[in-house]
Structure formats: structure tokens, C-alpha cells
Amino acid sequence: MHGPDTDDNDLAALREAFPGYRFRRRFVRGVPCYLAEARPAAACDAPLAAARSPAVLADMLAAAAGRPVRLRAAAVAAAYRDQQLTLKQCAAMFGVSRTTIMKFLAAEGVAVRRPGRDLDERAVAAAYRDERLSLHQCAVRFGISERRVAAVLDRQGVPRRPVGRPPRPAGRP
């Protein structure tokens, strides 16, 4: 159980280990969290970070600073869930593969986000067909890949337009 003395000790340990940061304990959406904020002199290299435990926060900061850390599933889950990092960003931050990140997330019971999971396929088809957006423009608008746009169009029965520039309107040079 955390008390005022434990919190003070945790914050003091974080301050000693990472002097380039200011540390506070704050409630984020009703959950007590430890917050690390870069000091102005170190702001260019040091990100803002938050975690539910001081150990996880210390691991996240150490990994971001390039220090070797024992990889903990809780630190990976916190980076993915709380910082909204992608699998690829977590893998780069912790120096492991995306597969390893997925294993740690599964161990912590964190569901992997899939871009476009709640995709409105009819809206994608309408944007392509009615607004005459390209595959690329649809992909950007809906946050999915061009390949996924093409698959959606196939499922929706929307014929694909020829590749290349759209035809010029009649009467224009």
C-alpha cells in the first residue's frame, strides 16, 4: 500500500536516477500516476512520460535514454497502453522485436490495437466512389493502408478506376 512516506521515497529515487526530469505524483483520469517531465535544459531530448508505478516509469525513462534495462511486461504494457505507442515504436524503444512486444502485451492482458478495427466500410466505398478520392487519399483519411482500401472496395463491390492521372475534363488543353 502506498503512503506518503513510500511516495516520497519513490519520487526521491526517481529524481536521483534521472536528474533531467521533474517528478510528481498526479491523478490521471482518476488513477494515481507518477509523472516525469523534462526540465527545460533537457527538454530537447527528454519526453513527458507517465506510468502507474515508479518502477515502470523508471524502466520507460531508462529505455528512452538508451540505458540497459531488464525488460518487464508491465513497462511494455504501460508504454503501449498509456503512451499510445505502436508495436513498432515499442519495439524500437525497448530494442526488441514486435513479436516480443506482442508476447509481453499478451502476458499483461493488453489487447493489441488494430488500425481501422471499427472501420465504416460503406464510408470508405462512398469516399472512393462518390467523392472520387484515390486509394491513397482514402487510406490517409481513414487511417488504413491502400491495400486495405482495395480489399474494402472489393468486399463492397465497388469497381476500381484505372491507375494513373484522372482524365482531363473535355474542352481543356
PyRosetta script that sets phi, psi and omega in degrees:
from pyrosetta import init, pose_from_sequence

init()
pose = pose_from_sequence("MHGPDTDDNDLAALREAFPGYRFRRRFVRGVPCYLAEARPAAACDAPLAAARSPAVLADMLAAAAGRPVRLRAAAVAAAYRDQQLTLKQCAAMFGVSRTTIMKFLAAEGVAVRRPGRDLDERAVAAAYRDERLSLHQCAVRFGISERRVAAVLDRQGVPRRPVGRPPRPAGRP")
pose.set_psi(1, 133.9)
pose.set_omega(1, 179.4)
pose.set_phi(2, -84.8)
pose.set_psi(2, 134.7)
pose.set_omega(2, 174.2)
pose.set_phi(3, -128.3)
pose.set_psi(3, 179.2)
pose.set_omega(3, -178.7)
pose.set_phi(4, -58.5)
pose.set_psi(4, -39.0)
pose.set_omega(4, -179.1)
pose.set_phi(5, -68.3)
pose.set_psi(5, -42.0)
pose.set_omega(5, 179.4)
pose.set_phi(6, -63.4)
pose.set_psi(6, -44.4)
pose.set_omega(6, 178.9)
pose.set_phi(7, -60.4)
pose.set_psi(7, -43.5)
pose.set_omega(7, 179.3)
pose.set_phi(8, -62.3)
pose.set_psi(8, -41.6)
pose.set_omega(8, 178.4)
pose.set_phi(9, -64.9)
pose.set_psi(9, -43.2)
pose.set_omega(9, 179.1)
pose.set_phi(10, -61.9)
pose.set_psi(10, -45.2)
pose.set_omega(10, -179.6)
pose.set_phi(11, -66.3)
pose.set_psi(11, -39.4)
pose.set_omega(11, 178.6)
pose.set_phi(12, -63.1)
pose.set_psi(12, -41.5)
pose.set_omega(12, 178.6)
pose.set_phi(13, -64.3)
pose.set_psi(13, -40.7)
pose.set_omega(13, 178.4)
pose.set_phi(14, -65.1)
pose.set_psi(14, -43.8)
pose.set_omega(14, -179.9)
pose.set_phi(15, -61.0)
pose.set_psi(15, -38.5)
pose.set_omega(15, -179.8)
pose.set_phi(16, -70.0)
pose.set_psi(16, -40.1)
pose.set_omega(16, -177.3)
pose.set_phi(17, -75.3)
pose.set_psi(17, -30.0)
pose.set_omega(17, -176.4)
pose.set_phi(18, -133.0)
pose.set_psi(18, 79.6)
pose.set_omega(18, -175.5)
pose.set_phi(19, -68.0)
pose.set_psi(19, -14.2)
pose.set_omega(19, -179.7)
pose.set_phi(20, -81.0)
pose.set_psi(20, 3.3)
pose.set_omega(20, -176.8)
pose.set_phi(21, -123.1)
pose.set_psi(21, 155.6)
pose.set_omega(21, 168.3)
pose.set_phi(22, -103.3)
pose.set_psi(22, 133.9)
pose.set_omega(22, -177.8)
pose.set_phi(23, -117.2)
pose.set_psi(23, 140.0)
pose.set_omega(23, 176.6)
pose.set_phi(24, -144.7)
pose.set_psi(24, 161.4)
pose.set_omega(24, 172.8)
pose.set_phi(25, -110.8)
pose.set_psi(25, 120.8)
pose.set_omega(25, -177.5)
pose.set_phi(26, -134.5)
pose.set_psi(26, 160.2)
pose.set_omega(26, 173.0)
pose.set_phi(27, -93.3)
pose.set_psi(27, 124.8)
pose.set_omega(27, 177.5)
pose.set_phi(28, -115.6)
pose.set_psi(28, 113.8)
pose.set_omega(28, -175.8)
pose.set_phi(29, 52.9)
pose.set_psi(29, 40.2)
pose.set_omega(29, 177.0)
pose.set_phi(30, 81.7)
pose.set_psi(30, 2.1)
pose.set_omega(30, -178.6)
pose.set_phi(31, -109.7)
pose.set_psi(31, 129.2)
pose.set_omega(31, 177.9)
pose.set_phi(32, -67.9)
pose.set_psi(32, 126.9)
pose.set_omega(32, -178.2)
pose.set_phi(33, -133.9)
pose.set_psi(33, 158.7)
pose.set_omega(33, 171.7)
pose.set_phi(34, -99.4)
pose.set_psi(34, 131.1)
pose.set_omega(34, -175.9)
pose.set_phi(35, -116.5)
pose.set_psi(35, 131.3)
pose.set_omega(35, 176.3)
pose.set_phi(36, -114.3)
pose.set_psi(36, 127.5)
pose.set_omega(36, -179.2)
pose.set_phi(37, -126.6)
pose.set_psi(37, 131.4)
pose.set_omega(37, -178.4)
pose.set_phi(38, -64.3)
pose.set_psi(38, 138.8)
pose.set_omega(38, 173.9)
pose.set_phi(39, -72.6)
pose.set_psi(39, 152.1)
pose.set_omega(39, -176.4)
pose.set_phi(40, -51.3)
pose.set_psi(40, -38.5)
pose.set_omega(40, -178.4)
pose.set_phi(41, -67.4)
pose.set_psi(41, -29.5)
pose.set_omega(41, -177.0)
pose.set_phi(42, -103.9)
pose.set_psi(42, 7.7)
pose.set_omega(42, -171.9)
pose.set_phi(43, -58.8)
pose.set_psi(43, -29.5)
pose.set_omega(43, -176.6)
pose.set_phi(44, -68.0)
pose.set_psi(44, -32.3)
pose.set_omega(44, -176.9)
pose.set_phi(45, -103.4)
pose.set_psi(45, -19.3)
pose.set_omega(45, -168.5)
pose.set_phi(46, -107.2)
pose.set_psi(46, 124.5)
pose.set_omega(46, -179.9)
pose.set_phi(47, -85.1)
pose.set_psi(47, 169.6)
pose.set_omega(47, 170.9)
pose.set_phi(48, -84.7)
pose.set_psi(48, 134.8)
pose.set_omega(48, -179.2)
pose.set_phi(49, -141.7)
pose.set_psi(49, 151.6)
pose.set_omega(49, 176.7)
pose.set_phi(50, -144.4)
pose.set_psi(50, 146.2)
pose.set_omega(50, 177.1)
pose.set_phi(51, -152.7)
pose.set_psi(51, 162.7)
pose.set_omega(51, -177.7)
pose.set_phi(52, -78.7)
pose.set_psi(52, -19.2)
pose.set_omega(52, 179.3)
pose.set_phi(53, -132.9)
pose.set_psi(53, 151.1)
pose.set_omega(53, 179.8)
pose.set_phi(54, -64.7)
pose.set_psi(54, -32.3)
pose.set_omega(54, -180.0)
pose.set_phi(55, -65.5)
pose.set_psi(55, -42.7)
pose.set_omega(55, 179.5)
pose.set_phi(56, -67.0)
pose.set_psi(56, -43.2)
pose.set_omega(56, 178.6)
pose.set_phi(57, -60.8)
pose.set_psi(57, -43.1)
pose.set_omega(57, 178.9)
pose.set_phi(58, -61.9)
pose.set_psi(58, -41.7)
pose.set_omega(58, 178.4)
pose.set_phi(59, -64.8)
pose.set_psi(59, -41.2)
pose.set_omega(59, 179.6)
pose.set_phi(60, -63.0)
pose.set_psi(60, -45.1)
pose.set_omega(60, -179.5)
pose.set_phi(61, -66.8)
pose.set_psi(61, -40.2)
pose.set_omega(61, 179.1)
pose.set_phi(62, -64.1)
pose.set_psi(62, -42.8)
pose.set_omega(62, 179.1)
pose.set_phi(63, -64.9)
pose.set_psi(63, -41.6)
pose.set_omega(63, 179.1)
pose.set_phi(64, -65.4)
pose.set_psi(64, -29.6)
pose.set_omega(64, -179.9)
pose.set_phi(65, -86.6)
pose.set_psi(65, -1.4)
pose.set_omega(65, 178.9)
pose.set_phi(66, 83.8)
pose.set_psi(66, 11.7)
pose.set_omega(66, 178.1)
pose.set_phi(67, -81.5)
pose.set_psi(67, 144.2)
pose.set_omega(67, 177.1)
pose.set_phi(68, -69.5)
pose.set_psi(68, 133.4)
pose.set_omega(68, 178.4)
pose.set_phi(69, -135.9)
pose.set_psi(69, 151.5)
pose.set_omega(69, 172.0)
pose.set_phi(70, -75.0)
pose.set_psi(70, 119.5)
pose.set_omega(70, -175.5)
pose.set_phi(71, -70.4)
pose.set_psi(71, 125.8)
pose.set_omega(71, 179.0)
pose.set_phi(72, -115.0)
pose.set_psi(72, 140.8)
pose.set_omega(72, 179.3)
pose.set_phi(73, -58.9)
pose.set_psi(73, -36.8)
pose.set_omega(73, -179.0)
pose.set_phi(74, -64.8)
pose.set_psi(74, -36.5)
pose.set_omega(74, 179.1)
pose.set_phi(75, -69.2)
pose.set_psi(75, -40.7)
pose.set_omega(75, 178.2)
pose.set_phi(76, -64.0)
pose.set_psi(76, -46.8)
pose.set_omega(76, -179.9)
pose.set_phi(77, -61.6)
pose.set_psi(77, -40.0)
pose.set_omega(77, 179.5)
pose.set_phi(78, -65.5)
pose.set_psi(78, -42.7)
pose.set_omega(78, 179.4)
pose.set_phi(79, -63.5)
pose.set_psi(79, -43.0)
pose.set_omega(79, -178.2)
pose.set_phi(80, -70.2)
pose.set_psi(80, -48.9)
pose.set_omega(80, -174.7)
pose.set_phi(81, -78.0)
pose.set_psi(81, -53.2)
pose.set_omega(81, -171.5)
pose.set_phi(82, -80.3)
pose.set_psi(82, -36.8)
pose.set_omega(82, -179.6)
pose.set_phi(83, -91.0)
pose.set_psi(83, -4.1)
pose.set_omega(83, -179.7)
pose.set_phi(84, 57.0)
pose.set_psi(84, 35.3)
pose.set_omega(84, 176.7)
pose.set_phi(85, -77.2)
pose.set_psi(85, 154.8)
pose.set_omega(85, 176.0)
pose.set_phi(86, -82.1)
pose.set_psi(86, 169.2)
pose.set_omega(86, 176.0)
pose.set_phi(87, -58.8)
pose.set_psi(87, -43.1)
pose.set_omega(87, -178.9)
pose.set_phi(88, -63.9)
pose.set_psi(88, -42.3)
pose.set_omega(88, 179.2)
pose.set_phi(89, -65.8)
pose.set_psi(89, -40.5)
pose.set_omega(89, 177.3)
pose.set_phi(90, -63.7)
pose.set_psi(90, -43.5)
pose.set_omega(90, -179.9)
pose.set_phi(91, -59.9)
pose.set_psi(91, -43.0)
pose.set_omega(91, 179.1)
pose.set_phi(92, -67.3)
pose.set_psi(92, -41.7)
pose.set_omega(92, -177.9)
pose.set_phi(93, -64.5)
pose.set_psi(93, -40.8)
pose.set_omega(93, -177.0)
pose.set_phi(94, -95.4)
pose.set_psi(94, -4.3)
pose.set_omega(94, 176.5)
pose.set_phi(95, 70.1)
pose.set_psi(95, 35.3)
pose.set_omega(95, 177.9)
pose.set_phi(96, -132.5)
pose.set_psi(96, 177.8)
pose.set_omega(96, -179.5)
pose.set_phi(97, -80.8)
pose.set_psi(97, 164.4)
pose.set_omega(97, 176.1)
pose.set_phi(98, -63.3)
pose.set_psi(98, -34.8)
pose.set_omega(98, 178.8)
pose.set_phi(99, -61.4)
pose.set_psi(99, -42.9)
pose.set_omega(99, 178.2)
pose.set_phi(100, -62.7)
pose.set_psi(100, -42.1)
pose.set_omega(100, 178.0)
pose.set_phi(101, -60.1)
pose.set_psi(101, -43.8)
pose.set_omega(101, -179.9)
pose.set_phi(102, -62.6)
pose.set_psi(102, -37.7)
pose.set_omega(102, 178.3)
pose.set_phi(103, -65.1)
pose.set_psi(103, -43.0)
pose.set_omega(103, 178.7)
pose.set_phi(104, -64.8)
pose.set_psi(104, -40.1)
pose.set_omega(104, 179.0)
pose.set_phi(105, -64.7)
pose.set_psi(105, -41.3)
pose.set_omega(105, 178.1)
pose.set_phi(106, -63.2)
pose.set_psi(106, -39.5)
pose.set_omega(106, 179.3)
pose.set_phi(107, -63.6)
pose.set_psi(107, -30.2)
pose.set_omega(107, 179.6)
pose.set_phi(108, -91.9)
pose.set_psi(108, -1.3)
pose.set_omega(108, 180.0)
pose.set_phi(109, 73.6)
pose.set_psi(109, 26.1)
pose.set_omega(109, 179.9)
pose.set_phi(110, -96.7)
pose.set_psi(110, 122.5)
pose.set_omega(110, 178.8)
pose.set_phi(111, -72.6)
pose.set_psi(111, 138.5)
pose.set_omega(111, 179.0)
pose.set_phi(112, -77.7)
pose.set_psi(112, 131.4)
pose.set_omega(112, 177.2)
pose.set_phi(113, -74.3)
pose.set_psi(113, 141.4)
pose.set_omega(113, 176.1)
pose.set_phi(114, -121.3)
pose.set_psi(114, 118.8)
pose.set_omega(114, -179.7)
pose.set_phi(115, -55.5)
pose.set_psi(115, 132.6)
pose.set_omega(115, 176.8)
pose.set_phi(116, 77.8)
pose.set_psi(116, 18.5)
pose.set_omega(116, -178.0)
pose.set_phi(117, -56.4)
pose.set_psi(117, -41.8)
pose.set_omega(117, -178.8)
pose.set_phi(118, -101.2)
pose.set_psi(118, 40.9)
pose.set_omega(118, -175.3)
pose.set_phi(119, -70.1)
pose.set_psi(119, 133.0)
pose.set_omega(119, 175.0)
pose.set_phi(120, -88.0)
pose.set_psi(120, 96.1)
pose.set_omega(120, -175.0)
pose.set_phi(121, -63.3)
pose.set_psi(121, -33.1)
pose.set_omega(121, 178.3)
pose.set_phi(122, -65.5)
pose.set_psi(122, -36.4)
pose.set_omega(122, 179.3)
pose.set_phi(123, -67.1)
pose.set_psi(123, -38.3)
pose.set_omega(123, 177.7)
pose.set_phi(124, -63.5)
pose.set_psi(124, -46.9)
pose.set_omega(124, -179.7)
pose.set_phi(125, -62.3)
pose.set_psi(125, -41.1)
pose.set_omega(125, 179.7)
pose.set_phi(126, -65.7)
pose.set_psi(126, -39.9)
pose.set_omega(126, 179.9)
pose.set_phi(127, -63.8)
pose.set_psi(127, -40.8)
pose.set_omega(127, -179.8)
pose.set_phi(128, -70.5)
pose.set_psi(128, -48.3)
pose.set_omega(128, -174.2)
pose.set_phi(129, -76.7)
pose.set_psi(129, -51.1)
pose.set_omega(129, -171.0)
pose.set_phi(130, -86.2)
pose.set_psi(130, -39.5)
pose.set_omega(130, -179.8)
pose.set_phi(131, -89.6)
pose.set_psi(131, -6.4)
pose.set_omega(131, 178.5)
pose.set_phi(132, 61.2)
pose.set_psi(132, 32.9)
pose.set_omega(132, 175.8)
pose.set_phi(133, -73.4)
pose.set_psi(133, 152.2)
pose.set_omega(133, 176.1)
pose.set_phi(134, -79.1)
pose.set_psi(134, 170.3)
pose.set_omega(134, 175.4)
pose.set_phi(135, -57.4)
pose.set_psi(135, -44.6)
pose.set_omega(135, -179.2)
pose.set_phi(136, -61.3)
pose.set_psi(136, -45.8)
pose.set_omega(136, -179.2)
pose.set_phi(137, -63.5)
pose.set_psi(137, -39.2)
pose.set_omega(137, 176.5)
pose.set_phi(138, -64.4)
pose.set_psi(138, -42.7)
pose.set_omega(138, -179.4)
pose.set_phi(139, -60.1)
pose.set_psi(139, -44.7)
pose.set_omega(139, 179.8)
pose.set_phi(140, -65.3)
pose.set_psi(140, -45.6)
pose.set_omega(140, -177.8)
pose.set_phi(141, -61.2)
pose.set_psi(141, -41.3)
pose.set_omega(141, -174.5)
pose.set_phi(142, -99.0)
pose.set_psi(142, -0.2)
pose.set_omega(142, 176.5)
pose.set_phi(143, 68.4)
pose.set_psi(143, 36.7)
pose.set_omega(143, 178.7)
pose.set_phi(144, -130.4)
pose.set_psi(144, 175.0)
pose.set_omega(144, -179.8)
pose.set_phi(145, -83.1)
pose.set_psi(145, 160.6)
pose.set_omega(145, 176.7)
pose.set_phi(146, -62.6)
pose.set_psi(146, -35.7)
pose.set_omega(146, 178.4)
pose.set_phi(147, -61.8)
pose.set_psi(147, -39.4)
pose.set_omega(147, 178.8)
pose.set_phi(148, -69.6)
pose.set_psi(148, -36.6)
pose.set_omega(148, 176.0)
pose.set_phi(149, -59.7)
pose.set_psi(149, -46.0)
pose.set_omega(149, -179.6)
pose.set_phi(150, -60.6)
pose.set_psi(150, -40.9)
pose.set_omega(150, 178.6)
pose.set_phi(151, -64.5)
pose.set_psi(151, -40.6)
pose.set_omega(151, 178.2)
pose.set_phi(152, -62.9)
pose.set_psi(152, -44.2)
pose.set_omega(152, 179.7)
pose.set_phi(153, -61.2)
pose.set_psi(153, -40.7)
pose.set_omega(153, 177.7)
pose.set_phi(154, -62.3)
pose.set_psi(154, -46.0)
pose.set_omega(154, 179.9)
pose.set_phi(155, -64.2)
pose.set_psi(155, -33.7)
pose.set_omega(155, -179.0)
pose.set_phi(156, -85.5)
pose.set_psi(156, -3.8)
pose.set_omega(156, 178.7)
pose.set_phi(157, 72.2)
pose.set_psi(157, 28.0)
pose.set_omega(157, 179.9)
pose.set_phi(158, -93.4)
pose.set_psi(158, 121.1)
pose.set_omega(158, 179.6)
pose.set_phi(159, -68.0)
pose.set_psi(159, 142.3)
pose.set_omega(159, 179.6)
pose.set_phi(160, -82.1)
pose.set_psi(160, 145.0)
pose.set_omega(160, 175.4)
pose.set_phi(161, -83.5)
pose.set_psi(161, 157.2)
pose.set_omega(161, 178.1)
pose.set_phi(162, -61.9)
pose.set_psi(162, 148.7)
pose.set_omega(162, 178.8)
pose.set_phi(163, -73.1)
pose.set_psi(163, 145.2)
pose.set_omega(163, 178.2)
pose.set_phi(164, 120.7)
pose.set_psi(164, -171.5)
pose.set_omega(164, -179.2)
pose.set_phi(165, -71.4)
pose.set_psi(165, 145.3)
pose.set_omega(165, 177.3)
pose.set_phi(166, -67.2)
pose.set_psi(166, 149.5)
pose.set_omega(166, -179.9)
pose.set_phi(167, -63.2)
pose.set_psi(167, 146.7)
pose.set_omega(167, 178.4)
pose.set_phi(168, -75.5)
pose.set_psi(168, 146.9)
pose.set_omega(168, 176.5)
pose.set_phi(169, -62.9)
pose.set_psi(169, 146.9)
pose.set_omega(169, -178.7)
pose.set_phi(170, -61.1)
pose.set_psi(170, 143.2)
pose.set_omega(170, 176.9)
pose.set_phi(171, 88.4)
pose.set_psi(171, -1.9)
pose.set_omega(171, 178.1)
pose.set_phi(172, -104.8)
pose.set_psi(172, 138.5)
pose.set_omega(172, 179.7)
pose.set_phi(173, -71.8)
pose.dump_pdb("model.pdb")
